[in-house]
Amino acid sequence: MTPTLLILGGTTEASALARVMADRGIAAVFSYAGRTEQPRKQPIPLRVGGFGGVDGLVRYLRDTGITHVVDATHPFAAQMSRNAVAACRATGVELAALTRAAWQPQPGDIWRNVADIEAAVAALSGPRRRVLLALGRMHLARFAVQPQHHYLLRLVDEHGALPLPEYTSVIARGPFTFADDMELMRQYDIDLVVSKNAGGNGARAKIDAARALKVPVIMIDRPALPARLELFGPDQVLDWLDHSGTDRGV
Ligand SMILES: NC(=O)c1ccc[n+]([C@@H]2O[C@H](COP(=O)([O-])OP(=O)(O)OC[C@H]3O[C@@H](n4cnc5c(N)ncnc54)[C@H](OP(=O)(O)O)[C@@H]3O)[C@@H](O)[C@H]2O)c1
């Protein structure tokens, strides 16, 4: 059977996988949620926007003849990941998650681990700090209850007023280098970082920079997800496609 792969994207790893699929001539479609105005181009066909919950994804899988799904969403995109598990179970489509190990503290790190965004907000009570809030746009409003801080935001798209009393925003698209993030944190005199434990290399420069600058980090743990096959790189995805009886078409 010739595989038709759906890559649920939005991460550096998803884009790298799309490149490998294009190079190998494996039929694959890339899916973005549509959160950014100009998503990164991909070398395979692209679809953008939600599927419409589990039912919508079930319909999409059936209508398009998808045989395999790789969930390469961000580890915090829990809803999409849960939907993928349910829809693949309902349709018998093969599912694997392209994951990356969570970051572990290294000597010199000053981390305070918290369970979720709400706990990160609570951990910000206390005197004024200059906070790099490295969370994207979605949850910013929740930090308005800690108005004593200056927040530095790095966002992909230009935007109107944001729901925080005092902030600076920098418009830039990652991945960023260690030098980029050292420069950013020095320029804005950052003395606290709030980060999701994304894992992988695409977003880790700020964590390395925080260690080098002795800046503490409030590290948000990953949400729990249903059990699913986990793969750790494009080579493992290729092996998985082989073992699930597909013909790579090369
Ligand atoms: N959460 C983060 O911190 C983070 C960071 C970097 C990148 N991202 C990327 O941004 C996207 C959205 O993240 P999120 O946290 O909003 O996810 P989420 O809460 O798990 O997803 C909410 C809804 O957005 C739609 N969706 C999410 N990812 C999709 C995809 N790849 N293709 C089509 N629809 C998708 C689905 O809508 P329907 O139910 O209508 O299908 C899903 O139910 C993800 O693709 C993720 O990889 C997220």
The ligand as an SDF file (V2000), in Angstrom:
LIG
                    3D

 48 52  0  0  0  0  0  0  0  0999 V2000
    0.8410   25.3940   22.3200 N   0  0  0  0  0  0  0  0  0  0  0  0
    2.0600   25.8560   22.1050 C   0  0  0  0  0  0  0  0  0  0  0  0
    2.7850   26.2480   23.0350 O   0  0  0  0  0  0  0  0  0  0  0  0
    2.6210   25.8940   20.7060 C   0  0  0  0  0  0  0  0  0  0  0  0
    3.9210   26.3650   20.4970 C   0  0  0  0  0  0  0  0  0  0  0  0
    4.4520   26.3760   19.2070 C   0  0  0  0  0  0  0  0  0  0  0  0
    3.6780   25.9270   18.1610 C   0  0  0  0  0  0  0  0  0  0  0  0
    2.4170   25.4700   18.4030 N   0  0  0  0  0  0  0  0  0  0  0  0
    1.6400   24.9840   17.2550 C   0  0  0  0  0  0  0  0  0  0  0  0
    0.5140   25.7950   17.1270 O   0  0  0  0  0  0  0  0  0  0  0  0
   -0.6140   25.0220   16.7600 C   0  0  0  0  0  0  0  0  0  0  0  0
   -1.7660   25.2950   17.7040 C   0  0  0  0  0  0  0  0  0  0  0  0
   -1.3710   25.0080   19.0290 O   0  0  0  0  0  0  0  0  0  0  0  0
   -2.4580   24.9800   20.1780 P   0  0  0  0  0  0  0  0  0  0  0  0
   -1.7260   24.9210   21.4760 O   0  0  0  0  0  0  0  0  0  0  0  0
   -3.5080   26.0050   19.9260 O   0  0  0  0  0  0  0  0  0  0  0  0
   -3.1040   23.5390   19.9130 O   0  0  0  0  0  0  0  0  0  0  0  0
   -4.3400   22.8330   20.6220 P   0  0  0  0  0  0  0  0  0  0  0  0
   -4.8480   23.6510   21.7460 O   0  0  0  0  0  0  0  0  0  0  0  0
   -3.9610   21.4420   20.8800 O   0  0  0  0  0  0  0  0  0  0  0  0
   -5.3830   22.8190   19.4280 O   0  0  0  0  0  0  0  0  0  0  0  0
   -6.5990   23.5350   19.4200 C   0  0  0  0  0  0  0  0  0  0  0  0
   -7.2560   23.2800   18.0910 C   0  0  0  0  0  0  0  0  0  0  0  0
   -6.5120   23.8790   17.0340 O   0  0  0  0  0  0  0  0  0  0  0  0
   -6.5660   23.0440   15.8810 C   0  0  0  0  0  0  0  0  0  0  0  0
   -5.2090   22.5850   15.5790 N   0  0  0  0  0  0  0  0  0  0  0  0
   -4.1190   22.5200   16.3720 C   0  0  0  0  0  0  0  0  0  0  0  0
   -3.0520   22.1060   15.7020 N   0  0  0  0  0  0  0  0  0  0  0  0
   -3.4610   21.8780   14.4360 C   0  0  0  0  0  0  0  0  0  0  0  0
   -2.7970   21.4530   13.2580 C   0  0  0  0  0  0  0  0  0  0  0  0
   -1.4800   21.1810   13.2340 N   0  0  0  0  0  0  0  0  0  0  0  0
   -3.5480   21.3370   12.1240 N   0  0  0  0  0  0  0  0  0  0  0  0
   -4.8870   21.6300   12.1180 C   0  0  0  0  0  0  0  0  0  0  0  0
   -5.5500   22.0560   13.2150 N   0  0  0  0  0  0  0  0  0  0  0  0
   -4.8430   22.1860   14.3430 C   0  0  0  0  0  0  0  0  0  0  0  0
   -7.4930   21.9120   16.2310 C   0  0  0  0  0  0  0  0  0  0  0  0
   -8.7880   22.3670   15.8700 O   0  0  0  0  0  0  0  0  0  0  0  0
   -9.9720   21.3740   15.4960 P   0  0  0  0  0  0  0  0  0  0  0  0
  -10.4270   20.7730   16.7800 O   0  0  0  0  0  0  0  0  0  0  0  0
  -10.9690   22.2560   14.8290 O   0  0  0  0  0  0  0  0  0  0  0  0
   -9.3870   20.3340   14.5650 O   0  0  0  0  0  0  0  0  0  0  0  0
   -7.3440   21.8190   17.7220 C   0  0  0  0  0  0  0  0  0  0  0  0
   -8.4330   21.1850   18.3740 O   0  0  0  0  0  0  0  0  0  0  0  0
   -0.1950   23.5600   16.7780 C   0  0  0  0  0  0  0  0  0  0  0  0
   -0.1010   23.1350   15.4480 O   0  0  0  0  0  0  0  0  0  0  0  0
    1.1480   23.5540   17.4780 C   0  0  0  0  0  0  0  0  0  0  0  0
    2.0380   22.6110   16.9480 O   0  0  0  0  0  0  0  0  0  0  0  0
    1.8680   25.4560   19.6320 C   0  0  0  0  0  0  0  0  0  0  0  0
  1  2  1  0
  2  3  2  0
  2  4  1  0
  4  5  1  0
  4 48  2  0
  5  6  2  0
  6  7  1  0
  7  8  2  0
  8  9  1  0
  8 48  1  0
  9 10  1  0
  9 46  1  0
 10 11  1  0
 11 12  1  0
 11 44  1  0
 12 13  1  0
 13 14  1  0
 14 15  2  0
 14 16  1  0
 14 17  1  0
 17 18  1  0
 18 19  2  0
 18 20  1  0
 18 21  1  0
 21 22  1  0
 22 23  1  0
 23 24  1  0
 23 42  1  0
 24 25  1  0
 25 26  1  0
 25 36  1  0
 26 27  1  0
 26 35  1  0
 27 28  2  0
 28 29  1  0
 29 30  1  0
 29 35  2  0
 30 31  1  0
 30 32  2  0
 32 33  1  0
 33 34  2  0
 34 35  1  0
 36 37  1  0
 36 42  1  0
 37 38  1  0
 38 39  2  0
 38 40  1  0
 38 41  1  0
 42 43  1  0
 44 45  1  0
 44 46  1  0
 46 47  1  0
M  CHG  2   8   1  16  -1
M  END
$$$$
